[in-house]
């Protein structure tokens, strides 16, 4: 009978694929790529959900996001007045 090897191969393939899909819906690179648009609220609801899921499980990206959000808020806040020197200094420290 030839059914056995076929069956086991199919079973292994399925298990591998489904586990990968569940385990990491989004990696840090994808997260960083979308962060900009997330802060600008340009993502669709599915993308937002995926991104939030990743942020919850990834402190690095969470920090990155908080920084981006803070930056956006400050930029919006100080549209035509000068950027506070303290903030500029902080930014330089974080970016280098
Ligand atoms: Zn991450």
PDB file of the backbone (N, CA, C, O) and the ligand in Angstrom, with CONECT records:
HET     ZN  A 101       1
ATOM      1  N   UNK A   1       0.837  -1.217   0.000  1.00  0.00           N
ATOM      2  CA  UNK A   1       0.000   0.000   0.000  1.00  0.00           C
ATOM      3  C   UNK A   1       0.871   1.268   0.000  1.00  0.00           C
ATOM      4  O   UNK A   1       1.903   1.331   0.668  1.00  0.00           O
ATOM      5  N   UNK A   2       0.436   2.245  -0.748  1.00  0.00           N
ATOM      6  CA  UNK A   2       1.234   3.471  -0.818  1.00  0.00           C
ATOM      7  C   UNK A   2       0.624   4.618   0.007  1.00  0.00           C
ATOM      8  O   UNK A   2       1.173   5.719   0.051  1.00  0.00           O
ATOM      9  N   UNK A   3      -0.485   4.354   0.639  1.00  0.00           N
ATOM     10  CA  UNK A   3      -1.192   5.449   1.311  1.00  0.00           C
ATOM     11  C   UNK A   3      -0.431   5.989   2.525  1.00  0.00           C
ATOM     12  O   UNK A   3      -0.548   7.167   2.861  1.00  0.00           O
ATOM     13  N   UNK A   4       0.337   5.132   3.174  1.00  0.00           N
ATOM     14  CA  UNK A   4       0.986   5.576   4.409  1.00  0.00           C
ATOM     15  C   UNK A   4       1.985   6.728   4.257  1.00  0.00           C
ATOM     16  O   UNK A   4       1.855   7.743   4.940  1.00  0.00           O
ATOM     17  N   UNK A   5       2.992   6.586   3.361  1.00  0.00           N
ATOM     18  CA  UNK A   5       3.950   7.718   3.232  1.00  0.00           C
ATOM     19  C   UNK A   5       3.269   9.010   2.799  1.00  0.00           C
ATOM     20  O   UNK A   5       3.627  10.088   3.274  1.00  0.00           O
ATOM     21  N   UNK A   6       2.308   8.914   1.918  1.00  0.00           N
ATOM     22  CA  UNK A   6       1.604  10.110   1.445  1.00  0.00           C
ATOM     23  C   UNK A   6       0.890  10.792   2.616  1.00  0.00           C
ATOM     24  O   UNK A   6       0.960  12.008   2.796  1.00  0.00           O
ATOM     25  N   UNK A   7       0.216   9.976   3.387  1.00  0.00           N
ATOM     26  CA  UNK A   7      -0.529  10.507   4.527  1.00  0.00           C
ATOM     27  C   UNK A   7       0.380  11.240   5.514  1.00  0.00           C
ATOM     28  O   UNK A   7       0.094  12.356   5.947  1.00  0.00           O
ATOM     29  N   UNK A   8       1.481  10.575   5.850  1.00  0.00           N
ATOM     30  CA  UNK A   8       2.358  11.176   6.868  1.00  0.00           C
ATOM     31  C   UNK A   8       3.011  12.452   6.336  1.00  0.00           C
ATOM     32  O   UNK A   8       3.205  13.412   7.082  1.00  0.00           O
ATOM     33  N   UNK A   9       3.350  12.459   5.043  1.00  0.00           N
ATOM     34  CA  UNK A   9       3.957  13.657   4.462  1.00  0.00           C
ATOM     35  C   UNK A   9       2.976  14.825   4.513  1.00  0.00           C
ATOM     36  O   UNK A   9       3.341  15.944   4.872  1.00  0.00           O
ATOM     37  N   UNK A  10       1.752  14.553   4.157  1.00  0.00           N
ATOM     38  CA  UNK A  10       0.737  15.595   4.164  1.00  0.00           C
ATOM     39  C   UNK A  10       0.515  16.118   5.581  1.00  0.00           C
ATOM     40  O   UNK A  10       0.376  17.322   5.796  1.00  0.00           O
ATOM     41  N   UNK A  11       0.485  15.201   6.538  1.00  0.00           N
ATOM     42  CA  UNK A  11       0.247  15.595   7.921  1.00  0.00           C
ATOM     43  C   UNK A  11       1.370  16.496   8.433  1.00  0.00           C
ATOM     44  O   UNK A  11       1.112  17.503   9.093  1.00  0.00           O
ATOM     45  N   UNK A  12       2.610  16.133   8.127  1.00  0.00           N
ATOM     46  CA  UNK A  12       3.744  16.936   8.585  1.00  0.00           C
ATOM     47  C   UNK A  12       3.685  18.332   7.976  1.00  0.00           C
ATOM     48  O   UNK A  12       3.894  19.337   8.656  1.00  0.00           O
ATOM     49  N   UNK A  13       3.395  18.367   6.669  1.00  0.00           N
ATOM     50  CA  UNK A  13       3.346  19.649   5.982  1.00  0.00           C
ATOM     51  C   UNK A  13       2.313  20.565   6.595  1.00  0.00           C
ATOM     52  O   UNK A  13       2.582  21.743   6.829  1.00  0.00           O
ATOM     53  N   UNK A  14       1.156  20.046   6.852  1.00  0.00           N
ATOM     54  CA  UNK A  14       0.078  20.852   7.411  1.00  0.00           C
ATOM     55  C   UNK A  14       0.437  21.384   8.793  1.00  0.00           C
ATOM     56  O   UNK A  14       0.203  22.549   9.117  1.00  0.00           O
ATOM     57  N   UNK A  15       1.017  20.486   9.600  1.00  0.00           N
ATOM     58  CA  UNK A  15       1.321  20.900  10.964  1.00  0.00           C
ATOM     59  C   UNK A  15       2.337  22.042  10.959  1.00  0.00           C
ATOM     60  O   UNK A  15       2.201  23.016  11.700  1.00  0.00           O
ATOM     61  N   UNK A  16       3.354  21.905  10.109  1.00  0.00           N
ATOM     62  CA  UNK A  16       4.398  22.919  10.040  1.00  0.00           C
ATOM     63  C   UNK A  16       3.805  24.277   9.671  1.00  0.00           C
ATOM     64  O   UNK A  16       4.061  25.292  10.319  1.00  0.00           O
ATOM     65  N   UNK A  17       3.012  24.256   8.615  1.00  0.00           N
ATOM     66  CA  UNK A  17       2.514  25.513   8.086  1.00  0.00           C
ATOM     67  C   UNK A  17       1.611  26.225   9.101  1.00  0.00           C
ATOM     68  O   UNK A  17       1.752  27.423   9.347  1.00  0.00           O
ATOM     69  N   UNK A  18       0.686  25.459   9.682  1.00  0.00           N
ATOM     70  CA  UNK A  18      -0.271  26.101  10.581  1.00  0.00           C
ATOM     71  C   UNK A  18       0.426  26.647  11.826  1.00  0.00           C
ATOM     72  O   UNK A  18       0.039  27.685  12.363  1.00  0.00           O
ATOM     73  N   UNK A  19       1.458  25.934  12.276  1.00  0.00           N
ATOM     74  CA  UNK A  19       2.156  26.410  13.470  1.00  0.00           C
ATOM     75  C   UNK A  19       2.873  27.726  13.175  1.00  0.00           C
ATOM     76  O   UNK A  19       2.873  28.645  13.994  1.00  0.00           O
ATOM     77  N   UNK A  20       3.478  27.800  12.002  1.00  0.00           N
ATOM     78  CA  UNK A  20       4.204  29.022  11.653  1.00  0.00           C
ATOM     79  C   UNK A  20       3.250  30.214  11.580  1.00  0.00           C
ATOM     80  O   UNK A  20       3.553  31.310  12.053  1.00  0.00           O
ATOM     81  N   UNK A  21       2.105  29.967  10.982  1.00  0.00           N
ATOM     82  CA  UNK A  21       1.166  31.065  10.796  1.00  0.00           C
ATOM     83  C   UNK A  21       0.651  31.590  12.145  1.00  0.00           C
ATOM     84  O   UNK A  21       0.459  32.791  12.336  1.00  0.00           O
ATOM     85  N   UNK A  22       0.435  30.641  13.075  1.00  0.00           N
ATOM     86  CA  UNK A  22      -0.072  31.066  14.374  1.00  0.00           C
ATOM     87  C   UNK A  22       1.011  31.747  15.204  1.00  0.00           C
ATOM     88  O   UNK A  22       0.763  32.738  15.890  1.00  0.00           O
ATOM     89  N   UNK A  23       2.212  31.191  15.124  1.00  0.00           N
ATOM     90  CA  UNK A  23       3.305  31.622  16.005  1.00  0.00           C
ATOM     91  C   UNK A  23       3.716  33.057  15.796  1.00  0.00           C
ATOM     92  O   UNK A  23       3.839  33.818  16.756  1.00  0.00           O
ATOM     93  N   UNK A  24       3.934  33.440  14.532  1.00  0.00           N
ATOM     94  CA  UNK A  24       4.376  34.816  14.304  1.00  0.00           C
ATOM     95  C   UNK A  24       3.578  35.426  13.170  1.00  0.00           C
ATOM     96  O   UNK A  24       3.907  35.255  11.996  1.00  0.00           O
ATOM     97  N   UNK A  25       2.550  36.122  13.527  1.00  0.00           N
ATOM     98  CA  UNK A  25       1.710  36.770  12.532  1.00  0.00           C
ATOM     99  C   UNK A  25       2.485  37.910  11.889  1.00  0.00           C
ATOM    100  O   UNK A  25       2.291  38.220  10.713  1.00  0.00           O
ATOM    101  N   UNK A  26       3.349  38.520  12.653  1.00  0.00           N
ATOM    102  CA  UNK A  26       4.087  39.658  12.135  1.00  0.00           C
ATOM    103  C   UNK A  26       5.471  39.670  12.792  1.00  0.00           C
ATOM    104  O   UNK A  26       5.592  39.413  13.989  1.00  0.00           O
ATOM    105  N   UNK A  27       6.488  39.960  12.028  1.00  0.00           N
ATOM    106  CA  UNK A  27       7.804  40.072  12.655  1.00  0.00           C
ATOM    107  C   UNK A  27       8.169  41.541  12.844  1.00  0.00           C
ATOM    108  O   UNK A  27       7.443  42.439  12.418  1.00  0.00           O
ATOM    109  N   UNK A  28       9.305  41.763  13.489  1.00  0.00           N
ATOM    110  CA  UNK A  28       9.680  43.125  13.861  1.00  0.00           C
ATOM    111  C   UNK A  28       9.882  44.025  12.647  1.00  0.00           C
ATOM    112  O   UNK A  28       9.606  45.223  12.700  1.00  0.00           O
ATOM    113  N   UNK A  29      10.361  43.444  11.565  1.00  0.00           N
ATOM    114  CA  UNK A  29      10.606  44.257  10.379  1.00  0.00           C
ATOM    115  C   UNK A  29       9.294  44.765   9.801  1.00  0.00           C
ATOM    116  O   UNK A  29       9.157  45.939   9.458  1.00  0.00           O
ATOM    117  N   UNK A  30       8.331  43.848   9.702  1.00  0.00           N
ATOM    118  CA  UNK A  30       7.016  44.245   9.187  1.00  0.00           C
ATOM    119  C   UNK A  30       6.382  45.271  10.105  1.00  0.00           C
ATOM    120  O   UNK A  30       5.743  46.225   9.658  1.00  0.00           O
ATOM    121  N   UNK A  31       6.568  45.058  11.380  1.00  0.00           N
ATOM    122  CA  UNK A  31       6.014  45.966  12.372  1.00  0.00           C
ATOM    123  C   UNK A  31       6.598  47.364  12.178  1.00  0.00           C
ATOM    124  O   UNK A  31       5.867  48.354  12.163  1.00  0.00           O
ATOM    125  N   UNK A  32       7.904  47.433  12.033  1.00  0.00           N
ATOM    126  CA  UNK A  32       8.564  48.726  11.862  1.00  0.00           C
ATOM    127  C   UNK A  32       8.109  49.394  10.571  1.00  0.00           C
ATOM    128  O   UNK A  32       7.953  50.613  10.510  1.00  0.00           O
ATOM    129  N   UNK A  33       7.897  48.577   9.536  1.00  0.00           N
ATOM    130  CA  UNK A  33       7.443  49.116   8.254  1.00  0.00           C
ATOM    131  C   UNK A  33       6.075  49.777   8.382  1.00  0.00           C
ATOM    132  O   UNK A  33       5.794  50.783   7.729  1.00  0.00           O
ATOM    133  N   UNK A  34       5.232  49.203   9.228  1.00  0.00           N
ATOM    134  CA  UNK A  34       3.858  49.685   9.318  1.00  0.00           C
ATOM    135  C   UNK A  34       3.660  50.729  10.418  1.00  0.00           C
ATOM    136  O   UNK A  34       2.626  51.394  10.480  1.00  0.00           O
ATOM    137  N   UNK A  35       4.647  50.858  11.266  1.00  0.00           N
ATOM    138  CA  UNK A  35       4.502  51.724  12.426  1.00  0.00           C
ATOM    139  C   UNK A  35       4.171  53.162  12.027  1.00  0.00           C
ATOM    140  O   UNK A  35       3.328  53.824  12.633  1.00  0.00           O
ATOM    141  N   UNK A  36       4.855  53.611  11.005  1.00  0.00           N
ATOM    142  CA  UNK A  36       4.644  54.967  10.516  1.00  0.00           C
ATOM    143  C   UNK A  36       3.187  55.213  10.169  1.00  0.00           C
ATOM    144  O   UNK A  36       2.582  56.200  10.587  1.00  0.00           O
ATOM    145  N   UNK A  37       2.640  54.281   9.386  1.00  0.00           N
ATOM    146  CA  UNK A  37       1.261  54.436   8.950  1.00  0.00           C
ATOM    147  C   UNK A  37       0.285  54.194  10.088  1.00  0.00           C
ATOM    148  O   UNK A  37      -0.828  54.719  10.094  1.00  0.00           O
ATOM    149  N   UNK A  38       0.721  53.386  11.055  1.00  0.00           N
ATOM    150  CA  UNK A  38      -0.117  53.146  12.223  1.00  0.00           C
ATOM    151  C   UNK A  38      -0.285  54.438  13.019  1.00  0.00           C
ATOM    152  O   UNK A  38      -1.392  54.788  13.428  1.00  0.00           O
ATOM    153  N   UNK A  39       0.799  55.124  13.229  1.00  0.00           N
ATOM    154  CA  UNK A  39       0.762  56.387  13.960  1.00  0.00           C
ATOM    155  C   UNK A  39      -0.083  57.410  13.215  1.00  0.00           C
ATOM    156  O   UNK A  39      -0.772  58.227  13.827  1.00  0.00           O
ATOM    157  N   UNK A  40      -0.023  57.358  11.905  1.00  0.00           N
ATOM    158  CA  UNK A  40      -0.829  58.274  11.092  1.00  0.00           C
ATOM    159  C   UNK A  40      -2.263  57.791  10.899  1.00  0.00           C
ATOM    160  O   UNK A  40      -3.062  58.447  10.231  1.00  0.00           O
ATOM    161  N   UNK A  41      -2.579  56.651  11.481  1.00  0.00           N
ATOM    162  CA  UNK A  41      -3.914  56.034  11.360  1.00  0.00           C
ATOM    163  C   UNK A  41      -4.287  55.755   9.918  1.00  0.00           C
ATOM    164  O   UNK A  41      -5.412  56.015   9.492  1.00  0.00           O
ATOM    165  N   UNK A  42      -3.335  55.225   9.173  1.00  0.00           N
ATOM    166  CA  UNK A  42      -3.602  54.927   7.763  1.00  0.00           C
ATOM    167  C   UNK A  42      -3.756  53.431   7.504  1.00  0.00           C
ATOM    168  O   UNK A  42      -3.939  53.019   6.359  1.00  0.00           O
ATOM    169  N   UNK A  43      -3.684  52.616   8.551  1.00  0.00           N
ATOM    170  CA  UNK A  43      -3.804  51.171   8.367  1.00  0.00           C
ATOM    171  C   UNK A  43      -5.263  50.747   8.419  1.00  0.00           C
ATOM    172  O   UNK A  43      -6.092  51.403   9.049  1.00  0.00           O
ATOM    173  N   UNK A  44      -5.566  49.633   7.744  1.00  0.00           N
ATOM    174  CA  UNK A  44      -6.914  49.095   7.874  1.00  0.00           C
ATOM    175  C   UNK A  44      -7.025  48.302   9.181  1.00  0.00           C
ATOM    176  O   UNK A  44      -6.024  48.052   9.852  1.00  0.00           O
ATOM    177  N   UNK A  45      -8.245  47.914   9.528  1.00  0.00           N
ATOM    178  CA  UNK A  45      -8.459  47.336  10.861  1.00  0.00           C
ATOM    179  C   UNK A  45      -7.710  46.024  11.059  1.00  0.00           C
ATOM    180  O   UNK A  45      -7.275  45.722  12.170  1.00  0.00           O
ATOM    181  N   UNK A  46      -7.557  45.244   9.994  1.00  0.00           N
ATOM    182  CA  UNK A  46      -6.816  43.990  10.114  1.00  0.00           C
ATOM    183  C   UNK A  46      -5.358  44.264  10.447  1.00  0.00           C
ATOM    184  O   UNK A  46      -4.779  43.622  11.323  1.00  0.00           O
ATOM    185  N   UNK A  47      -4.775  45.215   9.747  1.00  0.00           N
ATOM    186  CA  UNK A  47      -3.375  45.551   9.968  1.00  0.00           C
ATOM    187  C   UNK A  47      -3.171  46.117  11.375  1.00  0.00           C
ATOM    188  O   UNK A  47      -2.187  45.807  12.046  1.00  0.00           O
ATOM    189  N   UNK A  48      -4.108  46.941  11.801  1.00  0.00           N
ATOM    190  CA  UNK A  48      -4.031  47.519  13.136  1.00  0.00           C
ATOM    191  C   UNK A  48      -4.026  46.412  14.184  1.00  0.00           C
ATOM    192  O   UNK A  48      -3.258  46.450  15.145  1.00  0.00           O
ATOM    193  N   UNK A  49      -4.899  45.425  13.981  1.00  0.00           N
ATOM    194  CA  UNK A  49      -4.999  44.321  14.929  1.00  0.00           C
ATOM    195  C   UNK A  49      -3.694  43.537  14.996  1.00  0.00           C
ATOM    196  O   UNK A  49      -3.196  43.233  16.080  1.00  0.00           O
ATOM    197  N   UNK A  50      -3.148  43.215  13.834  1.00  0.00           N
ATOM    198  CA  UNK A  50      -1.893  42.472  13.767  1.00  0.00           C
ATOM    199  C   UNK A  50      -0.783  43.240  14.447  1.00  0.00           C
ATOM    200  O   UNK A  50       0.027  42.682  15.187  1.00  0.00           O
ATOM    201  N   UNK A  51      -0.764  44.526  14.181  1.00  0.00           N
ATOM    202  CA  UNK A  51       0.291  45.353  14.742  1.00  0.00           C
ATOM    203  C   UNK A  51       0.173  45.443  16.264  1.00  0.00           C
ATOM    204  O   UNK A  51       1.166  45.350  16.985  1.00  0.00           O
ATOM    205  N   UNK A  52      -1.058  45.624  16.734  1.00  0.00           N
ATOM    206  CA  UNK A  52      -1.261  45.709  18.177  1.00  0.00           C
ATOM    207  C   UNK A  52      -0.877  44.406  18.856  1.00  0.00           C
ATOM    208  O   UNK A  52      -0.301  44.399  19.943  1.00  0.00           O
ATOM    209  N   UNK A  53      -1.211  43.289  18.183  1.00  0.00           N
ATOM    210  CA  UNK A  53      -0.849  41.984  18.719  1.00  0.00           C
ATOM    211  C   UNK A  53       0.659  41.860  18.863  1.00  0.00           C
ATOM    212  O   UNK A  53       1.163  41.368  19.873  1.00  0.00           O
ATOM    213  N   UNK A  54       1.362  42.310  17.849  1.00  0.00           N
ATOM    214  CA  UNK A  54       2.815  42.241  17.900  1.00  0.00           C
ATOM    215  C   UNK A  54       3.372  43.159  18.989  1.00  0.00           C
ATOM    216  O   UNK A  54       4.281  42.776  19.726  1.00  0.00           O
ATOM    217  N   UNK A  55       2.828  44.356  19.085  1.00  0.00           N
ATOM    218  CA  UNK A  55       3.310  45.303  20.085  1.00  0.00           C
ATOM    219  C   UNK A  55       3.151  44.744  21.496  1.00  0.00           C
ATOM    220  O   UNK A  55       4.005  44.945  22.359  1.00  0.00           O
ATOM    221  N   UNK A  56       2.045  44.040  21.711  1.00  0.00           N
ATOM    222  CA  UNK A  56       1.795  43.486  23.041  1.00  0.00           C
ATOM    223  C   UNK A  56       2.844  42.464  23.438  1.00  0.00           C
ATOM    224  O   UNK A  56       3.160  42.304  24.617  1.00  0.00           O
ATOM    225  N   UNK A  57       3.383  41.770  22.437  1.00  0.00           N
ATOM    226  CA  UNK A  57       4.321  40.693  22.756  1.00  0.00           C
ATOM    227  C   UNK A  57       5.764  41.091  22.515  1.00  0.00           C
ATOM    228  O   UNK A  57       6.667  40.278  22.710  1.00  0.00           O
ATOM    229  N   UNK A  58       5.998  42.320  22.097  1.00  0.00           N
ATOM    230  CA  UNK A  58       7.355  42.718  21.729  1.00  0.00           C
ATOM    231  C   UNK A  58       7.710  44.079  22.339  1.00  0.00           C
ATOM    232  O   UNK A  58       7.337  45.118  21.793  1.00  0.00           O
ATOM    233  N   UNK A  59       8.422  44.077  23.457  1.00  0.00           N
ATOM    234  CA  UNK A  59       8.777  45.330  24.150  1.00  0.00           C
ATOM    235  C   UNK A  59       9.592  46.271  23.269  1.00  0.00           C
ATOM    236  O   UNK A  59       9.458  47.491  23.371  1.00  0.00           O
ATOM    237  N   UNK A  60      10.428  45.715  22.411  1.00  0.00           N
ATOM    238  CA  UNK A  60      11.260  46.550  21.544  1.00  0.00           C
ATOM    239  C   UNK A  60      10.407  47.416  20.626  1.00  0.00           C
ATOM    240  O   UNK A  60      10.604  48.627  20.523  1.00  0.00           O
ATOM    241  N   UNK A  61       9.462  46.770  19.969  1.00  0.00           N
ATOM    242  CA  UNK A  61       8.606  47.498  19.036  1.00  0.00           C
ATOM    243  C   UNK A  61       7.666  48.436  19.785  1.00  0.00           C
ATOM    244  O   UNK A  61       7.309  49.504  19.288  1.00  0.00           O
ATOM    245  N   UNK A  62       7.277  48.029  20.970  1.00  0.00           N
ATOM    246  CA  UNK A  62       6.404  48.868  21.779  1.00  0.00           C
ATOM    247  C   UNK A  62       7.107  50.187  22.098  1.00  0.00           C
ATOM    248  O   UNK A  62       6.513  51.263  22.022  1.00  0.00           O
ATOM    249  N   UNK A  63       8.360  50.079  22.448  1.00  0.00           N
ATOM    250  CA  UNK A  63       9.152  51.272  22.759  1.00  0.00           C
ATOM    251  C   UNK A  63       9.260  52.161  21.525  1.00  0.00           C
ATOM    252  O   UNK A  63       9.104  53.381  21.581  1.00  0.00           O
ATOM    253  N   UNK A  64       9.531  51.497  20.419  1.00  0.00           N
ATOM    254  CA  UNK A  64       9.632  52.191  19.140  1.00  0.00           C
ATOM    255  C   UNK A  64       8.324  52.936  18.830  1.00  0.00           C
ATOM    256  O   UNK A  64       8.328  54.093  18.408  1.00  0.00           O
ATOM    257  N   UNK A  65       7.226  52.241  19.052  1.00  0.00           N
ATOM    258  CA  UNK A  65       5.920  52.840  18.777  1.00  0.00           C
ATOM    259  C   UNK A  65       5.653  54.042  19.680  1.00  0.00           C
ATOM    260  O   UNK A  65       5.188  55.085  19.220  1.00  0.00           O
ATOM    261  N   UNK A  66       5.949  53.884  20.956  1.00  0.00           N
ATOM    262  CA  UNK A  66       5.705  54.982  21.893  1.00  0.00           C
ATOM    263  C   UNK A  66       6.512  56.212  21.513  1.00  0.00           C
ATOM    264  O   UNK A  66       6.053  57.347  21.642  1.00  0.00           O
ATOM    265  N   UNK A  67       7.724  55.957  21.041  1.00  0.00           N
ATOM    266  CA  UNK A  67       8.565  57.064  20.611  1.00  0.00           C
ATOM    267  C   UNK A  67       7.971  57.762  19.388  1.00  0.00           C
ATOM    268  O   UNK A  67       7.906  58.990  19.326  1.00  0.00           O
ATOM    269  N   UNK A  68       7.544  56.960  18.426  1.00  0.00           N
ATOM    270  CA  UNK A  68       6.931  57.516  17.209  1.00  0.00           C
ATOM    271  C   UNK A  68       5.678  58.324  17.540  1.00  0.00           C
ATOM    272  O   UNK A  68       5.466  59.412  17.004  1.00  0.00           O
ATOM    273  N   UNK A  69       4.854  57.776  18.432  1.00  0.00           N
ATOM    274  CA  UNK A  69       3.606  58.437  18.787  1.00  0.00           C
ATOM    275  C   UNK A  69       3.885  59.756  19.492  1.00  0.00           C
ATOM    276  O   UNK A  69       3.222  60.762  19.238  1.00  0.00           O
ATOM    277  N   UNK A  70       4.868  59.738  20.376  1.00  0.00           N
ATOM    278  CA  UNK A  70       5.241  60.944  21.113  1.00  0.00           C
ATOM    279  C   UNK A  70       5.777  61.998  20.143  1.00  0.00           C
ATOM    280  O   UNK A  70       5.451  63.181  20.235  1.00  0.00           O
ATOM    281  N   UNK A  71       6.586  61.540  19.237  1.00  0.00           N
ATOM    282  CA  UNK A  71       7.173  62.427  18.235  1.00  0.00           C
ATOM    283  C   UNK A  71       6.070  63.113  17.429  1.00  0.00           C
ATOM    284  O   UNK A  71       6.070  64.330  17.242  1.00  0.00           O
ATOM    285  N   UNK A  72       5.141  62.299  16.966  1.00  0.00           N
ATOM    286  CA  UNK A  72       4.034  62.820  16.163  1.00  0.00           C
ATOM    287  C   UNK A  72       3.235  63.857  16.936  1.00  0.00           C
ATOM    288  O   UNK A  72       2.855  64.903  16.410  1.00  0.00           O
ATOM    289  N   UNK A  73       2.992  63.532  18.208  1.00  0.00           N
ATOM    290  CA  UNK A  73       2.200  64.439  19.030  1.00  0.00           C
ATOM    291  C   UNK A  73       2.915  65.775  19.200  1.00  0.00           C
ATOM    292  O   UNK A  73       2.309  66.841  19.094  1.00  0.00           O
ATOM    293  N   UNK A  74       4.194  65.694  19.460  1.00  0.00           N
ATOM    294  CA  UNK A  74       4.970  66.914  19.679  1.00  0.00           C
ATOM    295  C   UNK A  74       5.084  67.731  18.402  1.00  0.00           C
ATOM    296  O   UNK A  74       5.014  68.960  18.432  1.00  0.00           O
ATOM    297  N   UNK A  75       5.256  67.050  17.294  1.00  0.00           N
ATOM    298  CA  UNK A  75       5.375  67.749  16.016  1.00  0.00           C
ATOM    299  C   UNK A  75       4.073  68.469  15.707  1.00  0.00           C
ATOM    300  O   UNK A  75       4.071  69.623  15.277  1.00  0.00           O
ATOM    301  N   UNK A  76       2.969  67.775  15.930  1.00  0.00           N
ATOM    302  CA  UNK A  76       1.666  68.363  15.667  1.00  0.00           C
ATOM    303  C   UNK A  76       1.423  69.559  16.591  1.00  0.00           C
ATOM    304  O   UNK A  76       0.868  70.585  16.197  1.00  0.00           O
ATOM    305  N   UNK A  77       1.861  69.378  17.822  1.00  0.00           N
ATOM    306  CA  UNK A  77       1.651  70.385  18.851  1.00  0.00           C
ATOM    307  C   UNK A  77       2.406  71.666  18.553  1.00  0.00           C
ATOM    308  O   UNK A  77       1.900  72.768  18.762  1.00  0.00           O
ATOM    309  N   UNK A  78       3.612  71.504  18.066  1.00  0.00           N
ATOM    310  CA  UNK A  78       4.477  72.670  17.900  1.00  0.00           C
ATOM    311  C   UNK A  78       4.651  72.978  16.421  1.00  0.00           C
ATOM    312  O   UNK A  78       5.766  73.201  15.949  1.00  0.00           O
ATOM    313  N   UNK A  79       3.541  72.988  15.693  1.00  0.00           N
ATOM    314  CA  UNK A  79       3.632  73.117  14.232  1.00  0.00           C
ATOM    315  C   UNK A  79       4.468  74.303  13.805  1.00  0.00           C
ATOM    316  O   UNK A  79       5.454  74.136  13.087  1.00  0.00           O
ATOM    317  N   UNK A  80       4.084  75.526  14.241  1.00  0.00           N
ATOM    318  CA  UNK A  80       4.950  76.608  13.775  1.00  0.00           C
ATOM    319  C   UNK A  80       5.744  77.316  14.869  1.00  0.00           C
ATOM    320  O   UNK A  80       6.478  78.266  14.594  1.00  0.00           O
ATOM    321  N   UNK A  81       5.596  76.857  16.098  1.00  0.00           N
ATOM    322  CA  UNK A  81       6.523  77.406  17.083  1.00  0.00           C
ATOM    323  C   UNK A  81       7.781  76.537  17.141  1.00  0.00           C
ATOM    324  O   UNK A  81       7.820  75.458  16.551  1.00  0.00           O
ATOM    325  N   UNK A  82       8.784  76.998  17.836  1.00  0.00           N
ATOM    326  CA  UNK A  82      10.068  76.288  17.820  1.00  0.00           C
ATOM    327  C   UNK A  82      10.016  74.995  18.622  1.00  0.00           C
ATOM    328  O   UNK A  82       9.305  74.895  19.622  1.00  0.00           O
ATOM    329  N   UNK A  83      10.773  74.017  18.172  1.00  0.00           N
ATOM    330  CA  UNK A  83      10.923  72.780  18.924  1.00  0.00           C
ATOM    331  C   UNK A  83      11.761  73.068  20.161  1.00  0.00           C
ATOM    332  O   UNK A  83      12.821  73.684  20.057  1.00  0.00           O
ATOM    333  N   UNK A  84      11.303  72.634  21.328  1.00  0.00           N
ATOM    334  CA  UNK A  84      12.084  72.869  22.546  1.00  0.00           C
ATOM    335  C   UNK A  84      13.453  72.207  22.443  1.00  0.00           C
ATOM    336  O   UNK A  84      13.554  71.064  21.999  1.00  0.00           O
ATOM    337  N   UNK A  85      14.506  72.912  22.847  1.00  0.00           N
ATOM    338  CA  UNK A  85      15.861  72.358  22.746  1.00  0.00           C
ATOM    339  C   UNK A  85      16.008  71.038  23.508  1.00  0.00           C
ATOM    340  O   UNK A  85      16.748  70.150  23.087  1.00  0.00           O
ATOM    341  N   UNK A  86      15.300  70.919  24.628  1.00  0.00           N
ATOM    342  CA  UNK A  86      15.395  69.693  25.428  1.00  0.00           C
ATOM    343  C   UNK A  86      14.873  68.508  24.633  1.00  0.00           C
ATOM    344  O   UNK A  86      15.430  67.411  24.686  1.00  0.00           O
ATOM    345  N   UNK A  87      13.822  68.739  23.912  1.00  0.00           N
ATOM    346  CA  UNK A  87      13.251  67.668  23.108  1.00  0.00           C
ATOM    347  C   UNK A  87      14.180  67.303  21.961  1.00  0.00           C
ATOM    348  O   UNK A  87      14.379  66.129  21.649  1.00  0.00           O
ATOM    349  N   UNK A  88      14.737  68.320  21.348  1.00  0.00           N
ATOM    350  CA  UNK A  88      15.657  68.054  20.244  1.00  0.00           C
ATOM    351  C   UNK A  88      16.842  67.218  20.724  1.00  0.00           C
ATOM    352  O   UNK A  88      17.316  66.314  20.035  1.00  0.00           O
ATOM    353  N   UNK A  89      17.299  67.554  21.924  1.00  0.00           N
ATOM    354  CA  UNK A  89      18.417  66.815  22.500  1.00  0.00           C
ATOM    355  C   UNK A  89      18.020  65.361  22.756  1.00  0.00           C
ATOM    356  O   UNK A  89      18.781  64.436  22.471  1.00  0.00           O
ATOM    357  N   UNK A  90      16.856  65.184  23.282  1.00  0.00           N
ATOM    358  CA  UNK A  90      16.365  63.839  23.572  1.00  0.00           C
ATOM    359  C   UNK A  90      16.246  63.027  22.294  1.00  0.00           C
ATOM    360  O   UNK A  90      16.581  61.843  22.252  1.00  0.00           O
ATOM    361  N   UNK A  91      15.768  63.682  21.267  1.00  0.00           N
ATOM    362  CA  UNK A  91      15.601  63.011  19.990  1.00  0.00           C
ATOM    363  C   UNK A  91      16.932  62.547  19.443  1.00  0.00           C
ATOM    364  O   UNK A  91      17.056  61.438  18.924  1.00  0.00           O
ATOM    365  N   UNK A  92      17.931  63.414  19.566  1.00  0.00           N
ATOM    366  CA  UNK A  92      19.241  63.080  19.019  1.00  0.00           C
ATOM    367  C   UNK A  92      19.817  61.872  19.760  1.00  0.00           C
ATOM    368  O   UNK A  92      20.456  61.002  19.168  1.00  0.00           O
ATOM    369  N   UNK A  93      19.573  61.846  21.068  1.00  0.00           N
ATOM    370  CA  UNK A  93      20.070  60.720  21.861  1.00  0.00           C
ATOM    371  C   UNK A  93      19.395  59.419  21.427  1.00  0.00           C
ATOM    372  O   UNK A  93      20.040  58.375  21.322  1.00  0.00           O
ATOM    373  N   UNK A  94      18.101  59.498  21.179  1.00  0.00           N
ATOM    374  CA  UNK A  94      17.369  58.284  20.827  1.00  0.00           C
ATOM    375  C   UNK A  94      17.681  57.799  19.422  1.00  0.00           C
ATOM    376  O   UNK A  94      17.613  56.604  19.132  1.00  0.00           O
ATOM    377  N   UNK A  95      18.021  58.737  18.557  1.00  0.00           N
ATOM    378  CA  UNK A  95      18.235  58.367  17.160  1.00  0.00           C
ATOM    379  C   UNK A  95      19.643  57.870  16.907  1.00  0.00           C
ATOM    380  O   UNK A  95      19.890  57.210  15.898  1.00  0.00           O
ATOM    381  N   UNK A  96      20.551  58.167  17.782  1.00  0.00           N
ATOM    382  CA  UNK A  96      21.939  57.736  17.531  1.00  0.00           C
ATOM    383  C   UNK A  96      22.338  56.564  18.412  1.00  0.00           C
ATOM    384  O   UNK A  96      23.469  56.084  18.326  1.00  0.00           O
TER     385      UNK A  96
HETATM  386 ZN    ZN A 101       8.910  43.417  17.394  1.00  0.00          ZN
END
